[in-house]
């Protein structure tokens, strides 16, 4: 986006879109106009299925129709969500790239772009949950864990709660530093993270909720899902006895280290079962189980259903 005239932002949604991401975009643009005391930005919600569009939490938004790669704005933002389909927006993204205008793909939209692009010559990213799935199911050498990657004008992004920071980062090309600072303060954002910052992936990246030794133990568990570590080894790595580790987990989490470790592995398996078509034996091996039947038994105990039923329900 260039400085000067008011900038027009196209916000593209599809059924099942994330209303959280949509509201974050609009809130930043509205607040930016308030901070500047003038309408510096306008926005238009569009879709390849125009009319009333239902979000993932059943909120409705009215979307204008898109026509191929015509009537493009200064910036395009594709909102993530359960029903994202790249066929509805990829031509507009490519057209924006040719015009050297920014195209931003949030969370699920970034994942779809990564999956459907024949060749990825530059860095890409998406939400950390999908990063793990992509690495399990394909070869994506340029995939990073950064919050945002800019590949020749196509911005792939983690999205979710970072969406506000993404939009502020884009507006900084137009607004002066003072306005950006006031915008961030008005939105109660203490720190607008840079695009190249790593995502806080996993439970161990939430330091406010866990005691430090517990945090270190969980980090080791999350980093060793396919080949689980022995509990005694975990305890030694964080400098406590096995008994002390047991007490830490029981006090803060109400379950033993072994049970919590299995929960982490089963959550990993759940993501692969629901979001991919990996054979169940491969899912089992990728989650630290020796057979698909051992995975199925543990999965049923944890989630009250079988892997096959969970996959069929999603499909």
Secondary structure per residue as TSV (DSSP state, phi and psi in degrees):
chain	resnum	aa	ss	phi	psi
A	1	X	-	360.0	137.8
A	2	X	-	-100.3	160.3
A	3	X	S	-76.8	162.8
A	4	X	S	118.3	-114.8
A	5	X	S	-64.7	159.1
A	6	X	-	-53.9	138.9
A	7	X	E	-94.9	134.8
A	8	X	E	-100.5	129.3
A	9	X	E	-113.7	126.8
A	10	X	E	-95.1	125.6
A	11	X	E	-111.4	109.3
A	12	X	E	-95.2	128.2
A	13	X	-	-128.7	159.2
A	14	X	-	-137.0	161.4
A	15	X	T	-51.6	136.2
A	16	X	T	85.0	13.2
A	17	X	B	-64.8	161.1
A	18	X	-	-82.8	106.9
A	19	X	H	-68.0	-23.2
A	20	X	H	-62.6	-47.5
A	21	X	H	-68.4	-41.0
A	22	X	H	-60.2	-48.3
A	23	X	H	-65.6	-33.4
A	24	X	H	-63.7	-42.5
A	25	X	H	-61.4	-51.1
A	26	X	H	-65.9	-38.4
A	27	X	H	-61.7	-41.7
A	28	X	H	-65.5	-43.4
A	29	X	H	-65.2	-42.4
A	30	X	H	-62.4	-45.7
A	31	X	H	-66.0	-36.2
A	32	X	H	-62.0	-41.2
A	33	X	H	-63.8	-39.3
A	34	X	H	-65.2	-43.4
A	35	X	H	-62.1	-39.0
A	36	X	H	-83.0	-8.9
A	37	X	T	58.8	24.8
A	38	X	S	-160.2	152.6
A	39	X	-	-77.8	91.7
A	40	X	-	-82.8	-19.8
A	41	X	E	-135.7	142.1
A	42	X	E	-124.4	160.0
A	43	X	E	-143.1	151.5
A	44	X	E	-136.8	124.0
A	45	X	E	-87.2	124.8
A	46	X	E	-128.0	167.4
A	47	X	E	-163.3	155.5
A	48	X	S	-78.8	-6.7
A	49	X	S	-125.8	72.2
A	50	X	-	-65.1	167.4
A	51	X	E	109.4	-147.7
A	52	X	E	-84.1	120.3
A	53	X	E	-111.2	133.8
A	54	X	E	-96.0	132.9
A	55	X	B	-82.6	179.1
A	56	X	T	-65.0	-23.7
A	57	X	T	-107.4	20.9
A	58	X	S	69.0	25.5
A	59	X	-	-85.9	151.2
A	60	X	E	-108.9	142.8
A	61	X	E	-137.3	144.1
A	62	X	E	-91.9	124.2
A	63	X	E	-115.2	138.9
A	64	X	E	-79.3	155.5
A	65	X	E	-77.2	149.7
A	66	X	-	-103.7	150.7
A	67	X	-	-124.9	96.3
A	68	X	T	53.1	-125.0
A	69	X	T	-113.0	31.8
A	70	X	-	-101.8	166.8
A	71	X	S	54.3	49.9
A	72	X	-	-80.7	148.5
A	73	X	-	-97.8	-171.1
A	74	X	S	-73.8	-26.3
A	75	X	E	-148.4	141.4
A	76	X	E	-118.2	128.9
A	77	X	E	-122.6	120.3
A	78	X	E	-99.0	119.4
A	79	X	-	-80.8	141.1
A	80	X	-	-75.7	175.8
A	81	X	B	155.0	173.5
A	82	X	T	-65.3	-31.8
A	83	X	T	-103.5	23.2
A	84	X	-	-63.8	130.3
A	85	X	-	-132.2	118.6
A	86	X	G	-63.2	-26.7
A	87	X	G	-61.1	-22.8
A	88	X	G	-81.2	-18.8
A	89	X	T	-135.8	-8.7
A	90	X	H	-62.2	-36.0
A	91	X	H	-65.6	-35.6
A	92	X	H	-69.7	-38.2
A	93	X	H	-61.9	-45.8
A	94	X	H	-64.7	-38.3
A	95	X	H	-66.2	-40.0
A	96	X	H	-61.9	-39.8
A	97	X	H	-62.7	-42.0
A	98	X	H	-63.8	-34.0
A	99	X	T	-84.2	0.2
A	100	X	T	59.6	41.0
A	101	X	-	-113.1	144.2
A	102	X	-	-68.7	136.7
A	103	X	E	-122.6	120.9
A	104	X	E	-111.0	125.3
A	105	X	E	-113.2	118.4
A	106	X	E	-97.8	137.1
A	107	X	T	41.7	-107.4
A	108	X	H	-59.6	-33.9
A	109	X	H	-66.1	-38.9
A	110	X	H	-63.4	-41.3
A	111	X	H	-61.3	-44.4
A	112	X	H	-62.3	-41.1
A	113	X	H	-61.9	-43.7
A	114	X	H	-63.0	-41.6
A	115	X	H	-69.6	-35.1
A	116	X	H	-96.3	-13.3
A	117	X	-	-77.1	125.3
A	118	X	S	-61.4	-44.5
A	119	X	-	-131.6	136.4
A	120	X	-	-116.5	98.5
A	121	X	-	-85.1	-12.3
A	122	X	S	-131.4	177.2
A	123	X	-	-67.0	144.2
A	124	X	B	-139.7	160.2
A	125	X	-	-151.1	172.6
A	126	X	-	-160.7	-171.6
A	127	X	-	-62.3	142.0
A	128	X	H	-58.1	-30.2
A	129	X	H	-62.8	-38.8
A	130	X	H	-78.1	-24.8
A	131	X	H	-59.5	-45.2
A	132	X	H	-61.6	-40.8
A	133	X	H	-66.7	-42.4
A	134	X	H	-61.5	-41.8
A	135	X	H	-66.6	-30.5
A	136	X	H	-75.6	-28.4
A	137	X	H	-109.5	-5.3
A	138	X	S	-162.0	-177.1
A	139	X	-	-112.3	108.1
A	140	X	-	-128.9	78.5
A	141	X	T	-65.2	-20.7
A	142	X	T	-97.4	6.3
A	143	X	B	-77.7	126.9
A	144	X	-	-117.6	174.0
A	145	X	-	-101.8	16.2
A	146	X	B	-71.4	160.6
A	147	X	S	-67.2	-37.6
A	148	X	E	-144.7	142.9
A	149	X	E	-128.6	136.0
A	150	X	E	-107.6	110.4
A	151	X	E	-111.8	88.7
A	152	X	T	55.3	45.5
A	153	X	T	93.8	-9.6
A	154	X	E	-100.8	113.9
A	155	X	E	-97.4	113.0
A	156	X	E	-94.6	136.0
A	157	X	E	-138.3	152.7
A	158	X	-	-66.2	-34.4
A	159	X	-	72.3	-143.3
A	160	X	G	52.8	-132.6
A	161	X	G	-71.0	-13.0
A	162	X	G	-80.0	-5.1
A	163	X	H	-57.8	-43.1
A	164	X	H	-58.3	-42.9
A	165	X	H	-67.2	-35.6
A	166	X	H	-60.6	-48.4
A	167	X	H	-64.4	-41.8
A	168	X	H	-61.0	-40.9
A	169	X	H	-59.7	-39.0
A	170	X	H	-70.6	-40.3
A	171	X	H	-68.3	-20.2
A	172	X	T	-64.5	-15.8
A	173	X	T	-72.5	-16.6
A	174	X	T	-111.3	-45.3
A	175	X	S	-81.1	152.7
A	176	X	-	-80.1	163.7
A	177	X	H	-56.2	-36.1
A	178	X	H	-64.0	-44.4
A	179	X	H	-64.1	-39.8
A	180	X	H	-62.9	-41.3
A	181	X	H	-65.3	-43.0
A	182	X	H	-66.1	-38.4
A	183	X	H	-60.3	-46.7
A	184	X	H	-63.4	-42.9
A	185	X	H	-65.1	-39.7
A	186	X	H	-62.7	-35.6
A	187	X	T	-85.6	5.0
A	188	X	T	58.2	42.4
A	189	X	-	-103.3	107.8
A	190	X	S	-67.8	-34.3
A	191	X	-	-146.2	123.9
A	192	X	-	-92.5	108.0
A	193	X	-	-71.8	144.3
A	194	X	-	-67.9	155.9
A	195	X	T	-61.3	-30.3
A	196	X	T	-87.9	5.3
A	197	X	S	-70.2	145.0
A	198	X	B	-73.1	148.8
A	199	X	-	-72.8	146.9
A	200	X	-	-79.7	77.1
A	201	X	-	-85.8	125.7
A	202	X	S	97.6	162.3
A	203	X	G	-61.3	-33.4
A	204	X	G	-68.7	-11.5
A	205	X	G	-92.2	16.0
A	206	X	-	-116.3	74.8
A	207	X	G	-63.9	-22.3
A	208	X	G	-71.5	-13.7
A	209	X	G	-108.1	-10.3
A	210	X	S	-131.8	143.3
A	211	X	-	-63.8	148.0
A	212	X	H	-56.5	-45.6
A	213	X	H	-65.5	-37.1
A	214	X	H	-65.3	-41.4
A	215	X	H	-59.3	-43.6
A	216	X	H	-65.5	-39.0
A	217	X	H	-65.4	-43.1
A	218	X	H	-64.9	-38.1
A	219	X	H	-60.0	-41.5
A	220	X	H	-65.0	-39.5
A	221	X	H	-63.3	-47.1
A	222	X	H	-66.2	-28.2
A	223	X	T	-85.3	-4.8
A	224	X	-	-136.9	64.8
A	225	X	S	-84.7	-44.8
A	226	X	S	-67.8	-37.6
A	227	X	S	-124.2	88.4
A	228	X	-	-60.1	143.1
A	229	X	-	-86.6	152.9
A	230	X	-	-71.0	144.0
A	231	X	H	-61.6	-37.2
A	232	X	H	-63.5	-37.6
A	233	X	H	-66.9	-42.3
A	234	X	H	-56.8	-46.1
A	235	X	H	-60.5	-44.4
A	236	X	H	-63.3	-36.1
A	237	X	H	-65.9	-30.2
A	238	X	T	-102.1	5.4
A	239	X	T	81.3	30.0
A	240	X	-	-131.6	167.6
A	241	X	-	-81.1	164.4
A	242	X	H	-59.4	-41.1
A	243	X	H	-64.9	-41.1
A	244	X	H	-63.1	-39.9
A	245	X	H	-63.5	-41.6
A	246	X	H	-58.1	-46.0
A	247	X	H	-64.4	-39.7
A	248	X	H	-58.9	-48.4
A	249	X	H	-67.2	-41.0
A	250	X	H	-67.0	-38.3
A	251	X	H	-69.2	-46.5
A	252	X	H	-90.1	-30.6
A	253	X	H	-119.7	-10.8
A	254	X	S	73.1	16.9
A	255	X	S	-150.6	160.7
A	256	X	-	-72.1	160.5
A	257	X	H	-57.3	-39.8
A	258	X	H	-63.1	-43.9
A	259	X	H	-67.5	-38.9
A	260	X	H	-67.3	-39.8
A	261	X	H	-60.8	-43.6
A	262	X	H	-64.1	-36.5
A	263	X	H	-61.1	-43.2
A	264	X	H	-60.5	-44.7
A	265	X	H	-65.4	-38.2
A	266	X	H	-70.7	-34.2
A	267	X	H	-64.9	-37.7
A	268	X	H	-63.7	-44.7
A	269	X	H	-63.0	-39.8
A	270	X	H	-59.2	-43.3
A	271	X	H	-62.9	-41.0
A	272	X	H	-69.6	-35.6
A	273	X	H	-68.8	-45.5
A	274	X	H	-78.9	-36.7
A	275	X	H	-105.2	-0.4
A	276	X	-	-136.5	174.4
A	277	X	-	-111.7	25.4
A	278	X	-	-58.1	136.9
A	279	X	-	-55.6	145.0
A	280	X	H	-62.4	-30.5
A	281	X	H	-66.0	-36.5
A	282	X	H	-69.6	-37.5
A	283	X	H	-61.7	-43.6
A	284	X	H	-59.5	-49.1
A	285	X	H	-64.4	-38.0
A	286	X	H	-70.2	-14.6
A	287	X	T	-111.6	9.8
A	288	X	T	86.9	17.6
A	289	X	-	-107.6	142.6
A	290	X	S	-80.6	-24.4
A	291	X	S	-140.8	161.2
A	292	X	H	-69.1	-29.4
A	293	X	H	-70.6	-37.4
A	294	X	H	-67.0	-36.2
A	295	X	H	-63.7	-46.4
A	296	X	H	-60.6	-42.5
A	297	X	H	-63.4	-46.7
A	298	X	H	-66.9	-38.2
A	299	X	H	-62.9	-42.9
A	300	X	H	-64.2	-40.3
A	301	X	H	-65.5	-36.3
A	302	X	H	-80.9	-42.5
A	303	X	H	-115.1	-3.7
A	304	X	S	74.7	16.0
A	305	X	S	-152.1	171.5
A	306	X	-	-95.4	159.0
A	307	X	H	-55.6	-41.7
A	308	X	H	-63.4	-43.0
A	309	X	H	-66.1	-38.4
A	310	X	H	-63.9	-41.8
A	311	X	H	-68.0	-42.1
A	312	X	H	-65.4	-36.8
A	313	X	H	-65.2	-40.3
A	314	X	H	-65.0	-41.6
A	315	X	-	-73.5	360.0
